[in-house]
Amino acid sequence: MHEQRTYQADGGMLVLVPTPIGNLEDMTFRAVRELKEADVIAAEDTRHTRKLCHVYEIETPLISFHEHSSDTRLEELLKKIRSGKKVALVSDAGTPGVSDPGWAAVDACRQEGLTVTALPGANAAVTALTASGLPTTSFTFLGFSERKKRKRTELLEEWRTARSTLIFYESPHRLDQMLQAAFDVYGPRRAAVGRELTKQFETYMTGTLEELAAWAAGTDIKGECVILIEGAGEEEAAAAGTEWWQELSLKQHVEHHIDKGHSSKQAIKQTAVDRSMPKRDVYAAYHDTGAS
């Protein structure tokens, strides 16, 4: 266990700095100051961030840090922080660490007990949620949906009984597929799509999933989108139950967790937890090619 008292700490730190999701006026005074005071800015795309820095007269050196960055680059950032430097981390748009590789840097710093602080600021998911008209008391952010049809359906099925509002990011090229898949799984629930948020052509479409799927199928859509789907009602959740894995065999259940990034050992353990059964029985069934 480690306690961090951010502003009593000596030495370097990692500062997560949100940047505008569209409208450059959404940059805060504090965000500009932190970027100017940092020793280096780690950016998802240095070309993109350089334009932002030009607007706000920020002359801090830039280095790239993105999903394809090597472990060497991460170690370079950690070395700077260990030596007392302030590293500001930014994504292309919005809050770093949300659906981008920034979390890896945060995790590495936490593992070493290095100081990490985050500034409040722009975020597409929360922005869309507050303007959607859907319940905000509880929400679940699920990031970008799966590209493959089968995995996309599995993901939607997994959250079918959730009572919270579901939030997804989606490419305009796959929006119609995602909305149709959601309608197939959830039926005519209330939903919303926000696109080009904070920009000149900001658009919100609200209605049922059926209506939105039909709209998306016949519309040339541009700009990254946020999809928001109403959670399951009390009766729907009770009728459906919580056993999303019910139609899967034990082996398919384990493979589902492996597909989500778990090791086979972790997947077997989670499957045992899901089904409230002994881990050894799941292990035996998974490694038996004839298991069902």
C-alpha positions, 0 to 999 in steps of 0.5 A: 500500500502506498499513500501519495500526498501530491503537493507535499511530494518532492521530486518528479511527477506525471501530470495527466493533462486533458485537452479539448475534444473539439473546441480549442476554447475548452483548454483550461488555464491550469492545463496551459500552465502545466504544459508550459511548466513541464520539462517534457510533454509526452503526446499520443501524436506530436504533430497534433499536439504541436498545433495545440501548443502553437495556439497557446504559445507552449514551447515545452519539448514534445516526445511521442508516447502511443500504443505502439511505443516500445518499453524503452520509451516508457522507461525513458519517461520513468527515468525522467520522473525518477530524476525529478522532472515533470512529465505532462501526458496528453492524448489527441483529445480529451482525458489521457488514460481513457481509451488510450495508452496513457494508463500504461504510464500511470500503472508503471508510475504507481508500481514504483511509487512515483507521483501521479496527478490528473487534471479535470477536463474535457471527456467525450463520454461524460459530455455526451452523457450529461446532454443525452437525457438518459439516466446519469445516476449510474453509468458504465463506460465500455470504450470502443466496441468490438470490430468483429460481429461475434465479439461485438454481440458477446460484449452486448450480451454480457451487459444486457442486464446492467441497470446503468446507462451504457456508453460506447465510443464508435467509428462513423464507419461502424456506427450503423452496425453497432446500433443494429447489433444493439437493437438486436440484443436490447430491443427498442431501448432509449438511446442517443448518439453524439457526434462532433461534440463541441465542434461547429456541427455538433449533433445529438440524435435521440430515440429508440435503438430501432429508430437510431439504427434505421437513421444510421443505415441511411445516413453518411455519418462523419466524425467520431461518435459516442453511443449511449444506451439506457440500462435494463429496466427492473423487470427486464433485468429480473426476467433475463437474469444475470447469467450471460454465459448460460448458453456457452459451454465451459470451454467457450466460457473460458475462451470468452475471458481469454479473448478479453485478454486474460491468461488461461489461468485467469480465465479458468479462475474467472469462469469458476467465479461466474458459475460458482463451481470449483476451479479444478472442475473448470480446469478439467473441462477446459483441457478435455477436448470433449468437454461441453 
